[in-house]
Amino acid sequence: MYIDDLFHLNNEKLNEVLGNALLSYAIIPGLVGSFTSNKKGLLSLNLSLFLINFIFQYITFKPVVESLFVLLMSGELETNLIDLSKATAHNPASYNKKWN
């Protein structure tokens, strides 16, 4: 199952959680971070552009696509977005590495 298929399950809560996770853990730190940082180990500019193009072509969930568009086309990023792009977000508290 592809990510866009998950968005088309018409589950608003799942769409919100998946969209936020995709933006917070993958798109902003990885893709946008590769444009705003010169740290070694981030994605190359060519790969970032390819993945952004892929997102615009194949993900149709409007909030994710619009958020990415605004991030890329805005002249200045807010301070919290710059901080998020420089360091990955912490794991959510609901993630538990141990099985009960």
Secondary structure as the mmCIF struct_conf table of DSSP 4:
data_model
#
loop_
_struct_conf.conf_type_id
_struct_conf.id
_struct_conf.beg_label_comp_id
_struct_conf.beg_label_asym_id
_struct_conf.beg_label_seq_id
_struct_conf.end_label_comp_id
_struct_conf.end_label_asym_id
_struct_conf.end_label_seq_id
HELX_RH_AL_P HELX_RH_AL_P1 ILE A 3 PHE A 7
TURN_TY1_P TURN_TY1_P1 HIS A 8 LEU A 9
HELX_RH_AL_P HELX_RH_AL_P2 GLU A 12 LEU A 22
HELX_RH_PI_P HELX_RH_PI_P1 LEU A 23 VAL A 32
HELX_RH_AL_P HELX_RH_AL_P3 GLY A 33 THR A 36
TURN_TY1_P TURN_TY1_P2 LYS A 40 GLY A 41
BEND BEND1 LEU A 42 LEU A 42
HELX_LH_PP_P HELX_LH_PP_P1 LEU A 43 SER A 44
HELX_RH_AL_P HELX_RH_AL_P4 LEU A 45 TYR A 58
HELX_RH_AL_P HELX_RH_AL_P5 LYS A 62 MET A 73
BEND BEND2 GLY A 75 GLU A 76
HELX_RH_AL_P HELX_RH_AL_P6 THR A 79 LYS A 86
BEND BEND3 ALA A 87 ALA A 87
HELX_LH_PP_P HELX_LH_PP_P2 THR A 88 PRO A 92
TURN_TY1_P TURN_TY1_P3 ALA A 93 SER A 94
BEND BEND4 LYS A 97 LYS A 98
#
